[in-house]
Amino acid sequence: MQNQQHGPSGAMPALIDKVAWILIRDGKVLSARSKGKEIYYFPGGKREPGESDAETLAREIEEELTVRIKPESVRPFGIFEAEADGKAAGVRVRMVCYTADYEGELTPAAEIEEIAWLGEGDRDRVSAASRLVFDAVYGTQKKA
């Protein structure tokens, strides 16, 4: 699965494909806020050409949070898709989420200004795609 920054015309793609890390501790989920942003996201990012999801996860988490993902512990958590925050109408984000153990001390780095442990009551502080993950973690999905 390839991820392109821009489509053939140079326009942004209609789907932003990301890999994200879901780390739950004491009933709260690790979230990160980028510099200059108000909303929180799950740490992770876009694949480089030829990277597996596990390689992307390890690279992005080390860049953003200065910890090393233990590759043998990476497990699928789920795939979540929603409208992308701060993008043109119709642009969606697809997060392929994984859990994993890590080594080191969580420290914001690169574009990350702040990390926070967010709970069920913090849904209004996270992106639309992240709210879907909250639904899975906290069992709060709305019934149709």
C-alpha positions in Angstrom: 0.0 0.0 0.0 1.6 3.3 -1.1 0.9 6.7 0.4 1.4 9.7 -1.8 1.8 13.2 -0.5 0.1 14.7 -3.7 -2.0 13.2 -6.5 -1.0 13.3 -10.2 -2.2 16.9 -10.6 -0.2 18.1 -7.5 -3.4 18.3 -5.5 -3.7 16.8 -2.0 -5.1 13.2 -2.1 -8.7 12.6 -1.1 -7.4 10.1 1.4 -4.5 10.6 3.9 -3.2 7.2 4.9 -1.4 7.0 8.3 -0.1 4.6 10.8 -0.8 5.4 14.4 0.3 4.1 17.9 -2.4 3.3 20.5 -0.9 3.2 23.9 -3.3 2.8 26.9 -2.2 3.3 30.4 -4.4 3.4 33.5 -7.5 3.8 31.3 -6.1 6.7 29.3 -4.8 6.9 25.8 -1.5 8.6 24.9 -2.1 11.6 22.6 0.1 14.2 21.0 -0.4 17.8 20.0 1.7 19.3 17.2 3.3 22.8 17.5 0.8 25.4 16.6 -2.2 23.1 16.8 -5.0 22.9 19.3 -6.3 19.3 18.7 -4.7 16.1 19.8 -3.9 13.1 17.6 -2.4 9.7 18.1 1.4 9.6 17.5 2.4 8.2 14.1 2.6 9.3 10.6 2.8 8.5 6.9 4.8 5.6 5.4 8.0 6.2 3.5 8.3 4.3 0.2 9.0 0.6 0.8 8.3 0.8 4.5 6.1 -1.8 6.3 3.5 -0.5 8.9 5.8 -1.7 11.7 8.8 0.1 10.3 6.8 3.3 9.9 5.5 3.0 13.4 9.0 2.5 14.8 10.4 5.4 12.8 7.6 7.9 13.5 7.4 7.1 17.2 11.2 7.5 17.7 11.1 10.8 15.8 8.1 12.2 17.7 8.5 10.7 21.2 12.2 9.6 21.5 11.3 6.0 22.4 12.0 2.7 20.7 9.1 0.5 19.7 9.7 -3.2 20.4 9.1 -4.7 16.9 8.1 -8.1 18.3 5.3 -6.5 20.3 3.5 -4.7 17.5 -0.2 -5.9 17.2 -3.0 -4.6 15.1 -5.6 -2.5 16.9 -7.9 -1.4 14.1 -8.5 0.7 11.0 -10.4 4.0 11.4 -11.5 6.5 8.7 -13.0 9.9 9.1 -13.0 13.5 7.8 -9.5 15.0 8.1 -9.2 17.9 10.5 -7.9 21.2 9.0 -8.1 19.9 5.4 -10.4 20.7 2.5 -13.9 19.3 2.5 -14.0 15.7 1.3 -10.4 14.9 2.4 -10.4 11.9 4.7 -7.8 10.3 7.0 -7.4 6.6 7.3 -5.5 5.5 10.4 -4.1 2.0 10.6 -3.6 1.6 14.3 -1.3 -0.6 16.3 -0.4 -1.3 19.9 3.2 -2.0 20.9 5.5 -2.0 23.9 8.4 0.5 24.0 11.7 1.2 25.6 12.8 4.7 26.8 11.1 7.7 28.3 8.3 9.4 26.4 9.5 12.9 25.5 7.9 15.2 22.8 10.3 15.8 19.9 10.2 17.0 16.2 6.8 18.6 15.5 5.3 17.4 18.8 4.8 20.2 21.4 3.0 18.2 24.1 1.9 14.7 25.0 -1.1 14.0 27.2 -2.9 11.0 28.6 -6.5 11.6 27.6 -9.6 9.8 28.9 -13.2 9.2 27.8 -14.2 12.7 28.8 -11.6 14.3 26.4 -13.4 13.4 23.1 -13.7 17.1 22.3 -9.9 17.5 22.4 -9.1 15.0 19.7 -9.5 14.7 15.9 -12.6 13.1 14.3 -10.6 9.9 13.4 -9.3 9.8 17.0 -12.8 9.9 18.3 -13.5 6.7 16.5 -10.5 5.1 18.3 -12.0 6.5 21.6 -15.2 4.7 20.7 -13.3 1.4 20.3 -11.3 2.0 23.5 -14.1 3.2 25.7 -17.1 1.3 24.1 -18.8 4.6 23.5 -19.8 4.1 19.8 -23.2 5.6 19.1 -25.9 3.0 18.1 -27.7 3.7 14.9 
